[in-house]
Amino acid sequence: MKIGEYQLDSKGSMGMIYNVSEWVIRYLIVNLLWFIFNIPIVFLLINLLMVKNTNEIIAICIIIFAIMPFLFFPATTGMFAVIRRWFMNERDIPIIRSFWKYYKENYVRSMTGGLIIGGMWLIFAVDYYYFTVRVSESFKYLFIFLFIFLLAFTLHFISTTVHFESKLFKSLKNSILITIGSPILSLGLGIITGLIVYVSFNYLTFIIPLFMGSLLALVSFSIFYKVYLRIESV
């Protein structure tokens, strides 16, 4: 190999390493912002994994459902909005300023949507407890399936919120149509994101403040955008 070729290869390799490192830092920063805004919820979820008493579990779940619309949904919308701009090839945006901008702009809409979706999750949790504990444990398989699609619907709603300027109920309607209209992709989205959350809280808790949220947003918006492009091409 000639010296010139070696130097070119080295620059190419170094350039690739630099680009990868730059993107890792970007996703790390936006995840840290998301994590900071969600510290109360993360704390409650970690405690939820530790308690064994049913009454304590119910109490913690009620608190989580009560505060999620005001913390989780606005912060997650801000994170998704930043990652969406990266998908649109706007790579040099100020991350902290953009996150805060989208957090404030979409707060009321994402909070209201969070109240509606949070109510759906609460109904799901109550039904899950009733049917699996009071009726038959075999119902858990049905609820796993419902969990996956409800998770996909929630993530599609957040992606829809940051990608379209539409009214709240239209966003909810579009999210339902995307979830039902693309069942395979929605199923894959629910399974992948569910696994990421499960592994993060049970085995690799250190990635929660580092990459869990941004990784979820990356997977979620990439699948949503794939569905969106397919619909646009019809």
Residue pairs with C-beta under 8 A, 6 or more apart in sequence:
1 9
26 86
26 95
27 211
27 214
27 215
27 218
28 210
28 211
28 214
29 95
29 96
30 79
30 82
30 83
30 95
30 99
30 213
30 214
30 217
31 79
31 209
31 210
31 211
31 212
31 213
31 214
31 215
32 209
32 210
33 75
33 78
33 79
33 95
33 96
33 99
34 75
34 76
34 78
34 79
34 99
34 213
34 214
35 42
35 208
35 209
35 213
37 71
37 74
37 75
37 78
37 103
38 71
38 72
38 75
38 213
40 67
40 71
41 64
41 67
41 68
41 71
41 72
42 208
42 209
44 60
44 63
44 64
45 64
45 201
46 201
46 205
47 60
48 57
48 60
48 61
48 64
49 201
49 202
51 57
51 60
61 125
65 118
65 121
65 122
65 125
68 114
68 118
69 111
69 112
69 113
69 114
69 115
69 118
70 111
70 114
72 114
73 110
73 111
73 113
73 114
73 117
73 118
73 158
74 103
74 106
74 107
74 110
74 111
74 114
75 103
76 110
76 158
76 213
76 217
77 102
77 103
77 106
77 110
77 158
77 161
77 162
78 99
78 100
78 102
78 103
78 106
79 99
79 213
79 214
79 217
80 158
80 159
80 161
80 162
80 217
80 220
80 221
81 98
81 99
81 102
81 106
81 162
82 93
82 95
82 98
82 99
82 102
83 214
83 217
83 218
83 221
84 159
84 162
84 163
84 221
85 93
85 98
86 93
87 221
87 222
87 225
102 162
106 161
106 162
109 161
109 168
109 171
110 158
110 161
112 168
113 157
113 161
113 168
113 171
113 172
116 172
117 153
117 154
117 157
120 150
121 150
121 154
124 143
124 146
124 147
124 150
127 143
128 139
128 140
128 143
131 139
131 142
131 143
132 139
132 140
132 143
147 190
147 194
148 186
148 187
148 190
148 191
148 194
149 179
149 186
149 187
149 190
150 190
151 189
151 190
151 193
151 194
152 179
152 186
152 187
152 189
152 190
152 193
153 175
153 176
153 179
153 186
155 189
155 193
155 216
155 220
155 224
156 175
156 178
156 179
156 186
156 189
156 220
156 224
157 171
157 172
157 175
158 220
159 220
159 221
159 224
159 225
160 166
160 171
160 174
160 175
160 178
160 224
161 171
162 221
163 224
163 225
163 228
164 171
164 174
166 174
178 186
178 224
178 227
179 186
180 186
181 227
182 227
182 230
185 223
185 226
185 227
188 223
189 219
189 220
189 223
192 219
193 216
193 219
193 220
196 212
196 215
196 216
196 219
197 212
197 216
200 207
200 208
200 212
201 208
207 215
